[in-house]
Amino acid sequence: METVLTADLELDPKRLAEAFQAFSLASDELAAAYGALERQVESLTAELAAANAEANRLREEAERNKRLAAMGEMAAQLAHQLRTPLAAALLYAGNLENPDLPPDSRVSIASKTVDRLKHLERLIQDMLLFARGEVLGRETFPVADLLTDLAHTCEPLATRRQVDFRIAGQSSGALMTGNRKALAGALTNLVENAIQAVAAGGVVTLAANCRDDRAILSVSDNGRGMTPEVVARLFEPFFTTRSDGTGLGLAIARGVARAHGGGIDVRSEPGVGTEFIITLPVTQSSCRNT
């Protein structure tokens, strides 16, 4: 059949011209359709780029508004946190102006004034650490030395509160690179919180172990524990369950852990106790598992 058609076309120049003309028209139509499609694609691409630019602008604006809202909320919380100890200190200081105040009462009120001012100082220091949001200065040091620092810092408080403070685990040979002071401060906050959470005779354990190239530092107690609702809010700035707390210690501890490439987790059960676990990278990867 194809042979017959080819022969007919070759024998009929008119039909051959008509076929060529039809092919030319089809080619022109295809070219026009392709051009229109190309222009449509270009138009849609431009619209998509404009939409992406607008989306980026809106996202940046939303993030900026979110930061402003967070700053406003933090400023309000900050004013409240500062107002309470400052008002108490001013009240105590005003009582000291009474010339008829007995000596014993004067000493007691002066002591309370100093306590409130120290609380105010600690609050300001915590806020500065939280606002800084980064860890400056790094050195390489043994994890065991960090535990020794914590023992010297926390044992006096444990002794005063009649709490059994223990150091467990094995981190022999493990080296860590970071801000030693910041890490010690974060862990000290966890240990002091644990000591204050248990009754006399309670047990607080600071443990350090290695797993591959990570150091596992944990602070556990057999205190009253916390409900899931409290645990969910623990790392919120200014959230605290203590009347003398600043509500920034745990937020700072999480920031320090993250700044060192690690993280912090918490497990707690009411009536059983609480455990905070900080995981940090170690410089020396040959530390032994325990």
C-alpha positions as CSV (number, residue, x, y, z in Angstrom):
1,M,0.0,0.0,0.0
2,E,2.8,2.4,0.9
3,T,4.5,1.6,-2.4
4,V,1.4,2.5,-4.3
5,L,1.0,5.8,-2.5
6,T,4.6,6.8,-3.0
7,A,4.3,6.0,-6.7
8,D,1.1,8.1,-6.9
9,L,2.8,11.0,-5.3
10,E,5.8,10.8,-7.5
11,L,3.6,10.6,-10.5
12,D,1.3,13.5,-9.4
13,P,3.2,16.7,-8.9
14,K,0.0,18.5,-7.9
15,R,-0.7,16.2,-5.0
16,L,3.0,16.4,-4.0
17,A,2.8,20.2,-3.8
18,E,-0.4,20.0,-1.8
19,A,1.2,17.6,0.7
20,F,4.2,19.9,1.0
21,Q,1.9,22.9,1.5
22,A,0.0,21.0,4.2
23,F,3.2,20.1,5.9
24,S,4.4,23.7,5.8
25,L,1.1,24.9,7.3
26,A,1.3,22.3,10.1
27,S,4.9,23.3,10.8
28,D,3.9,26.9,11.0
29,E,1.1,26.1,13.3
30,L,3.3,24.0,15.5
31,A,5.9,26.7,15.6
32,A,3.2,29.3,16.6
33,A,1.9,26.9,19.2
34,Y,5.4,26.3,20.6
35,G,6.0,30.1,20.7
36,A,2.8,30.7,22.5
37,L,3.6,27.9,25.0
38,E,7.1,29.2,25.5
39,R,5.7,32.7,26.2
40,Q,3.1,31.2,28.6
41,V,5.9,29.3,30.4
42,E,7.9,32.5,30.7
43,S,4.9,34.4,32.0
44,L,4.1,31.6,34.6
45,T,7.8,31.5,35.6
46,A,7.8,35.2,36.2
47,E,4.5,35.0,38.1
48,L,6.0,32.2,40.2
49,A,9.1,34.1,40.9
50,A,7.1,37.1,42.0
51,A,4.9,34.9,44.2
52,N,8.0,33.3,45.8
53,A,9.5,36.8,46.4
54,E,6.2,37.9,48.0
55,A,6.1,34.7,50.0
56,N,9.6,35.3,51.2
57,R,8.8,38.9,52.1
58,L,5.7,37.8,54.0
59,R,7.7,35.1,55.8
60,E,10.4,37.5,56.8
61,E,7.8,40.0,58.0
62,A,6.1,37.3,60.0
63,E,9.4,36.2,61.6
64,R,10.2,39.8,62.3
65,N,6.8,40.3,64.0
66,K,7.3,37.1,65.9
67,R,10.7,38.3,67.2
68,L,9.2,41.6,68.2
69,A,6.3,39.9,69.9
70,A,8.7,37.6,71.8
71,M,10.8,40.6,72.8
72,G,7.7,42.4,74.0
73,E,6.6,39.4,76.0
74,M,10.1,38.9,77.4
75,A,10.3,42.6,78.4
76,A,7.0,42.3,80.2
77,Q,8.2,39.2,82.0
78,L,11.5,40.8,82.7
79,A,9.8,43.8,84.3
80,H,7.7,41.5,86.5
81,Q,10.7,39.4,87.5
82,L,12.7,42.5,88.5
83,R,9.9,44.3,90.2
84,T,9.3,41.6,92.9
85,P,12.8,41.3,94.4
86,L,13.4,45.0,94.0
87,A,10.2,45.9,95.8
88,A,11.1,43.6,98.6
89,A,14.6,45.0,98.9
90,L,13.2,48.5,99.0
91,L,10.7,47.6,101.7
92,Y,13.3,46.0,103.9
93,A,15.6,48.9,103.3
94,G,12.8,51.3,104.3
95,N,12.3,49.4,107.6
96,L,16.0,49.8,108.4
97,E,15.5,53.6,108.5
98,N,13.4,53.2,111.6
99,P,15.5,54.5,114.5
100,D,13.5,52.5,117.1
101,L,14.1,49.2,115.3
102,P,15.6,46.7,117.8
103,P,19.1,45.4,117.0
104,D,18.0,41.8,116.4
105,S,15.3,42.9,114.0
106,R,17.7,45.2,112.2
107,V,20.1,42.3,111.6
108,S,17.3,40.1,110.4
109,I,15.9,42.7,108.0
110,A,19.4,43.6,106.8
111,S,20.0,39.9,106.0
112,K,16.7,39.7,104.1
113,T,17.6,42.8,102.2
114,V,20.9,41.3,101.1
115,D,19.2,38.0,100.1
116,R,16.8,39.9,97.9
117,L,19.6,42.0,96.3
118,K,21.6,38.8,95.7
119,H,18.5,37.3,94.0
120,L,18.2,40.4,91.9
121,E,21.9,40.1,90.9
122,R,21.5,36.5,90.0
123,L,18.4,37.3,87.9
124,I,20.3,40.0,86.0
125,Q,23.3,37.7,85.4
126,D,21.0,34.9,84.1
127,M,19.3,37.3,81.8
128,L,22.6,38.5,80.4
129,L,23.7,34.9,79.8
130,F,20.3,34.1,78.2
131,A,20.4,37.2,76.0
132,R,23.9,36.6,74.9
133,G,22.8,33.2,73.5
134,E,26.3,32.0,72.6
135,V,29.3,30.4,74.2
136,L,32.5,32.5,73.9
137,G,36.0,31.1,74.5
138,R,36.8,27.4,74.0
139,E,39.4,25.1,75.5
140,T,40.1,21.4,75.5
141,F,39.8,19.7,78.9
142,P,39.2,16.3,80.5
143,V,35.6,15.5,81.4
144,A,36.8,14.2,84.7
145,D,38.1,17.7,85.6
146,L,34.6,19.1,84.9
147,L,33.2,16.6,87.4
148,T,35.8,17.6,90.0
149,D,34.8,21.3,89.6
150,L,31.1,20.4,90.1
151,A,31.9,18.3,93.2
152,H,33.7,21.2,94.8
153,T,30.9,23.6,93.9
154,C,27.9,21.5,94.9
155,E,29.0,19.5,97.9
156,P,28.6,22.4,100.4
157,L,25.0,22.9,99.4
158,A,24.3,19.2,99.6
159,T,25.9,19.0,103.0
160,R,23.8,22.0,104.3
161,R,20.6,20.3,103.1
162,Q,21.7,16.9,104.3
163,V,21.5,15.4,100.8
164,D,23.6,12.5,99.7
165,F,25.4,13.8,96.6
166,R,27.1,11.1,94.6
167,I,29.3,11.1,91.5
168,A,29.1,8.0,89.3
169,G,30.1,6.7,85.9
170,Q,33.4,6.5,84.1
171,S,34.8,9.1,81.7
172,S,38.5,8.3,81.9
173,G,40.4,9.6,78.9
174,A,37.5,11.6,77.5
175,L,38.4,15.1,76.3
176,M,35.9,17.8,75.6
177,T,36.4,21.1,73.7
178,G,34.2,24.1,74.7
179,N,33.6,26.8,77.3
180,R,34.4,25.0,80.6
181,K,32.9,27.8,82.7
182,A,29.6,27.8,80.8
183,L,29.3,24.0,80.9
184,A,30.1,24.0,84.6
185,G,27.5,26.7,85.2
186,A,24.8,24.7,83.3
187,L,25.5,21.5,85.2
188,T,25.7,23.3,88.5
189,N,22.3,24.7,87.9
190,L,20.9,21.2,87.3
191,V,22.6,19.8,90.4
192,E,21.4,22.6,92.6
193,N,17.9,22.2,91.3
194,A,18.1,18.5,92.1
195,I,19.4,19.1,95.6
196,Q,16.6,21.6,96.3
197,A,14.0,19.2,95.0
198,V,14.8,16.4,97.5
199,A,14.1,16.2,101.2
200,A,16.8,15.6,103.8
201,G,18.3,12.2,103.3
202,G,17.5,12.3,99.6
203,V,20.0,11.2,96.9
204,V,21.3,13.3,94.0
205,T,23.6,11.6,91.5
206,L,25.9,13.2,88.9
207,A,27.0,10.6,86.3
208,A,29.3,10.9,83.3
209,N,29.7,8.1,80.8
210,C,31.0,7.8,77.2
211,R,29.3,6.3,74.2
212,D,31.3,6.3,71.0
213,D,32.1,9.9,70.4
214,R,29.5,11.4,72.9
215,A,29.7,12.2,76.6
216,I,26.5,11.4,78.5
217,L,26.2,13.7,81.6
218,S,23.2,13.1,83.8
219,V,21.8,14.6,87.0
220,S,19.2,12.5,88.8
221,D,17.3,12.7,92.1
222,N,14.8,10.7,94.0
223,G,12.7,13.8,94.8
224,R,9.1,14.6,94.3
225,G,9.2,14.5,90.5
226,M,7.2,16.6,88.1
227,T,4.0,16.3,86.1
228,P,4.0,16.1,82.3
229,E,2.5,19.6,82.2
230,V,5.4,21.0,84.2
231,V,8.0,19.1,82.2
232,A,6.5,20.5,78.9
233,R,7.3,24.0,80.1
234,L,10.6,23.5,81.8
235,F,12.7,25.2,79.2
236,E,10.5,28.2,78.7
237,P,12.3,31.4,79.7
238,F,11.1,32.7,83.1
239,F,9.1,29.6,83.9
240,T,9.8,28.3,87.4
241,T,8.1,26.3,90.1
242,R,10.3,27.9,92.8
243,S,9.6,31.2,94.6
244,D,13.3,32.1,94.5
245,G,14.0,30.9,91.0
246,T,14.7,33.1,88.0
247,G,13.2,30.8,85.5
248,L,16.2,31.1,83.2
249,G,18.6,28.4,84.4
250,L,17.2,25.6,82.3
251,A,16.8,27.8,79.3
252,I,20.5,28.7,79.6
253,A,21.5,25.1,80.2
254,R,19.8,24.1,76.9
255,G,21.4,27.0,75.1
256,V,24.8,26.0,76.4
257,A,24.3,22.3,75.4
258,R,23.2,23.3,71.9
259,A,26.1,25.8,71.5
260,H,28.4,22.8,72.1
261,G,26.7,20.7,69.5
262,G,24.7,18.7,72.0
263,G,21.3,18.6,73.6
264,I,19.4,18.2,76.8
265,D,16.5,15.9,77.7
266,V,14.5,15.3,80.9
267,R,12.6,12.4,82.4
268,S,10.5,12.8,85.4
269,E,7.8,10.9,87.3
270,P,5.8,12.3,90.2
271,G,6.7,10.7,93.5
272,V,9.8,8.9,91.9
273,G,12.2,11.6,90.8
274,T,13.8,13.4,87.9
275,E,16.7,12.9,85.6
276,F,18.3,15.5,83.3
277,I,20.5,14.1,80.5
278,I,23.0,16.3,78.6
279,T,24.7,14.7,75.5
280,L,27.8,16.4,74.2
281,P,30.5,15.5,71.6
282,V,33.9,14.6,72.9
283,T,37.2,15.5,71.2
284,Q,38.8,12.2,72.0
285,S,36.8,9.4,70.4
286,S,38.5,6.5,72.2
287,C,36.7,7.1,75.5
288,R,35.5,3.8,77.0
289,N,31.8,2.9,77.2
290,T,30.5,2.1,80.7
